[in-house]
Amino acid sequence: MTQIERIEQPTREVFQNFLSPRKPVIITGAMKSWNALSLWTADYLNTVIGNTQVDISVSQNSLFTGNQENGFAKLRQKMNFIEFINLLQKEKSTDNYYYLQQQSIPANFPEIFSDIELPEYFDKKLLTDPTIWIGSGGNISPLHYDAMDNLFAQVSGRKRFLLFNPQQTSSLYPFPANSKIPHMSQINIDQPDFDKFPNFPKAKYFECVIQAGEILFIPVFWWHQVYSLENSNNKLNISVNFWSKPPISQFFTPPGRRSLAQIPAIMKRALKL
């Protein structure tokens, strides 16, 4: 285990020392002017978003994972936003865990878009829509990588991250490239089967906990598992991430080459639609 460095409100030039070598770092102080830090309570979000229908992921064991054939489709349920927030706020009476995952803020929740600010650390021409995550303590996003650079901004609550360098991909046993979840590991890293995954003990990781008001830079293709931690003062755990398209050179890493190998399967599935 290795801890991740923290830097206070770096300039864009200083951040290049982490962006260019694709090295994770925690940025503090860069969200001070965000209205979201004070505004995004359950009452405020219910008032401004109201009865908007949302897609919510539901898990019976806190682990939000898909399968090779259907991806994440079977996890989804539609409900009104207020109903979702009420489920998070009330005392837990079922085994279900609920998570609003990676939904575009400008497309789905334009009412709250002005409460955040686009970061200065990425080239704005390479940014895609910022996305939002809302859940409660206990939710786990299992080990996976993403094909873009990510600034992960914590608005409310805390999150714990375990991160693995892309060079360790062979020890992390991703699902097959032609599956619906090729970017995810087959391993439950909290209960690993060492007989089935004998190389996993060789994998080394970085660990950190980010607090509200902090931003974690997750470089493209870095594996990460994310834990939403309990918060006694506010049951909502809210994050926003900013995705940036990486340079072509990043597709020569092990998971990058796997991503390129998925293109034929993606095209085949698209032609069947």
C-alpha positions as a printed Julia matrix, in Angstrom:
273×3 Matrix{Float64}:
   0.0     0.0     0.0
   1.21    3.5    -0.88
  -0.4     6.78    0.14
  -1.33    9.4    -2.48
   0.18   12.87   -2.35
  -1.99   15.91   -1.51
  -1.36   19.34   -3.04
  -3.09   22.63   -2.17
  -4.82   24.37   -5.09
  -2.03   23.83   -7.64
  -1.61   25.94  -10.75
  -2.27   24.26  -14.08
   1.49   24.17  -14.65
   2.09   22.34  -11.35
  -0.7    19.88  -12.13
   1.13   18.96  -15.35
   3.68   17.23  -13.11
   0.94   14.68  -12.38
  -1.05   14.77  -15.63
   1.87   14.12  -17.99
   3.18   11.01  -16.16
  -0.39    9.97  -15.28
   0.19    9.93  -11.52
  -2.75   10.12   -9.07
  -2.9    13.1    -6.74
  -5.4    14.68   -4.34
  -6.12   18.37   -4.94
  -7.29   20.41   -1.96
  -8.71   23.93   -1.89
  -9.83   23.99   -5.53
 -13.57   23.69   -4.72
 -13.82   26.59   -2.24
 -16.06   28.64   -4.52
 -18.47   25.8    -5.37
 -22.04   26.59   -4.26
 -22.7    22.84   -4.27
 -20.65   22.36   -1.09
 -23.23   24.27    0.95
 -26.36   23.92   -1.19
 -26.58   20.23   -2.01
 -28.65   18.99    0.9
 -31.55   16.55    0.54
 -34.1    19.37    0.88
 -32.4    21.55   -1.74
 -32.01   18.75   -4.28
 -35.62   17.63   -3.79
 -36.8    21.2    -4.31
 -34.87   21.96   -7.49
 -34.93   18.51   -9.13
 -38.32   17.47   -7.79
 -40.22   14.7    -9.56
 -37.69   14.16  -12.34
 -37.56   10.47  -13.21
 -34.13    8.94  -12.72
 -32.39    5.61  -13.36
 -31.19    4.18  -10.06
 -28.88    1.2    -9.59
 -29.99   -1.24   -6.9
 -27.81   -3.84   -5.18
 -28.67   -6.39   -2.52
 -25.12   -6.69   -1.18
 -23.72   -3.12   -1.53
 -21.47   -4.16   -4.46
 -22.59   -2.51   -7.7
 -21.3    -4.91  -10.32
 -22.63   -6.14  -13.67
 -22.28   -9.39  -15.58
 -20.66  -10.41  -18.86
 -23.91  -10.84  -20.81
 -26.08   -7.91  -19.66
 -23.61   -5.39  -18.29
 -25.42   -3.26  -15.71
 -28.89   -3.4   -17.26
 -30.44   -5.64  -14.59
 -29.38   -3.3   -11.79
 -31.48   -0.38  -13.03
 -34.8     0.83  -11.63
 -36.74    3.96  -12.57
 -38.19    6.17   -9.85
 -38.79    9.81   -9.05
 -35.8    11.69   -7.67
 -37.67   12.55   -4.45
 -38.49    8.87   -3.92
 -34.81    8.0    -4.36
 -33.61   10.65   -1.88
 -36.23    9.52    0.65
 -34.92    5.95    0.38
 -31.42    7.2     1.21
 -32.59    9.35    4.12
 -34.79    6.92    6.0
 -33.58    4.2     8.34
 -32.53    1.12    6.41
 -35.33   -1.49    6.46
 -34.27   -3.76    3.55
 -31.07   -5.31    2.23
 -31.15   -3.03   -0.81
 -28.57   -0.34   -1.54
 -29.37    2.5    -3.96
 -27.01    4.51   -6.17
 -27.51    7.2    -8.79
 -24.41    6.57  -10.89
 -22.54    8.62  -13.45
 -25.4    10.67  -14.91
 -24.77   13.79  -16.97
 -25.47   16.94  -14.96
 -26.16   19.31  -17.9
 -28.34   16.73  -19.68
 -30.29   15.34  -16.72
 -30.02   17.94  -13.94
 -29.48   21.35  -15.58
 -31.04   23.03  -12.52
 -27.87   22.33  -10.48
 -25.23   22.77  -13.19
 -24.45   26.34  -12.09
 -23.63   25.07   -8.56
 -20.34   23.55   -9.77
 -17.36   24.94  -11.68
 -15.38   23.33  -14.47
 -11.81   22.61  -13.34
  -8.93   24.51  -14.88
  -6.61   21.5   -14.96
  -7.91   19.84  -18.15
  -8.11   21.25  -21.65
 -11.77   22.29  -21.91
 -11.87   21.11  -25.54
 -11.22   17.55  -24.31
 -13.87   17.56  -21.56
 -17.1    15.57  -21.78
 -20.22   16.27  -19.68
 -19.57   16.28  -15.92
 -21.43   13.46  -14.21
 -22.91   13.06  -10.74
 -23.01   10.18   -8.24
 -25.44   10.19   -5.3
 -25.74    7.41   -2.73
 -25.26    6.66    0.94
 -22.59    5.02    3.05
 -21.83    1.38    2.25
 -22.02    1.51   -1.55
 -19.05   -0.06   -3.35
 -18.04    0.44   -6.98
 -15.97   -2.69   -7.71
 -12.51   -2.75   -9.24
 -12.49   -1.29  -12.76
 -10.73    1.21  -15.01
 -12.01    4.02  -17.25
 -10.82    5.0   -20.72
 -10.55    8.71  -19.85
  -8.68   10.86  -17.35
 -10.89   11.73  -14.39
 -11.03   14.52  -11.82
 -13.24   13.06   -9.09
 -14.66   15.85   -6.91
 -16.2    14.98   -3.54
 -19.12   17.27   -2.63
 -20.67   15.57    0.41
 -19.48   12.71    2.59
 -16.23   10.76    2.12
 -14.97    8.1    -0.26
 -12.15    5.58    0.11
 -10.18    4.57   -2.99
  -7.84    1.69   -3.77
  -5.91    2.36   -7.0
  -3.72    0.04   -9.08
  -1.3     1.07  -11.83
  -2.32   -0.05  -15.38
   0.9    -2.09  -15.62
  -0.63   -4.51  -13.09
  -3.55   -5.42  -15.35
  -2.43   -9.05  -15.76
  -2.65   -9.53  -11.96
  -6.16   -8.04  -11.8
  -7.96  -10.51  -14.12
 -10.28   -8.31  -16.22
 -13.33   -9.83  -17.84
 -12.87  -10.87  -21.5
 -12.51   -8.07  -24.03
 -15.66   -9.23  -25.87
 -17.86   -9.13  -22.74
 -20.17   -6.28  -21.71
 -17.85   -5.38  -18.8
 -14.28   -5.73  -20.15
 -13.12   -2.8   -18.0
 -13.95   -4.61  -14.75
 -11.99   -7.11  -12.71
 -13.37  -10.58  -12.01
 -11.97  -10.42   -8.47
 -13.9    -9.46   -5.37
 -10.82   -7.85   -3.84
 -12.36   -7.8    -0.34
 -12.84  -11.59   -0.49
 -10.32  -12.76   -3.12
 -10.16  -16.37   -4.32
  -6.39  -16.92   -4.5
  -6.79  -20.34   -6.09
  -8.73  -18.84   -8.99
  -6.65  -15.64   -9.16
  -3.14  -16.68   -8.06
  -1.37  -13.54   -9.32
  -3.56  -11.1    -7.4
  -1.37  -11.13   -4.23
   1.42   -9.6    -6.34
  -0.65   -6.5    -7.07
   0.33   -3.34   -5.18
  -2.06   -0.49   -4.61
  -2.39    3.14   -3.56
  -4.98    4.03   -0.92
  -6.65    7.29    0.06
  -9.79    8.78    1.6
 -11.07   12.0     0.07
 -13.16   14.43    2.07
 -15.83   16.88    0.91
 -14.1    19.69   -0.96
 -11.25   17.5    -2.28
 -10.56   16.3    -5.84
  -8.81   13.04   -6.75
  -7.06   12.82  -10.11
  -7.56    9.26  -11.44
  -5.45    8.83  -14.59
  -6.81    6.98  -17.6
  -6.71    3.17  -17.26
  -5.79    3.24  -13.57
  -7.77    0.51  -11.82
  -9.8     1.66   -8.82
 -12.31    0.38   -6.3
 -14.43    2.98   -4.52
 -16.12    2.78   -1.11
 -18.74    5.3     0.01
 -18.15    5.84    3.73
 -20.79    6.43    6.39
 -21.44   10.03    7.4
 -23.26   10.64   10.68
 -24.15   14.26    9.88
 -25.52   13.83    6.36
 -26.58   10.53    4.84
 -25.97   11.73    1.28
 -22.66   10.86   -0.34
 -22.3    13.02   -3.48
 -19.51   13.2    -6.05
 -18.99   14.86   -9.42
 -16.49   13.71  -11.99
 -14.99   15.5   -14.95
 -13.87   13.28  -17.83
 -11.13   14.27  -20.27
 -10.15   12.42  -23.43
  -6.57   11.11  -23.13
  -3.8    11.24  -25.73
  -3.44    8.32  -28.16
  -0.21    7.27  -26.42
  -2.24    6.02  -23.44
  -3.78    3.3   -25.6
  -0.43    1.5   -25.69
  -0.75    0.52  -22.01
  -2.06   -3.01  -21.28
  -5.69   -1.92  -20.64
  -5.4     0.58  -23.49
  -4.6    -2.21  -25.93
  -7.54   -4.17  -24.51
  -9.82   -1.17  -25.17
  -8.74   -1.09  -28.81
  -9.41   -4.82  -29.05
 -13.02   -4.22  -27.97
 -13.85   -2.08  -31.01
 -14.88   -5.0   -33.31
 -17.21   -6.43  -30.64
 -18.77   -2.98  -30.01
 -19.38   -2.49  -33.74
 -20.88   -5.97  -34.04
 -23.34   -5.3   -31.21
 -24.25   -1.91  -32.7
 -25.03   -3.44  -36.09
 -27.46   -5.86  -34.43
 -29.54   -3.01  -32.93
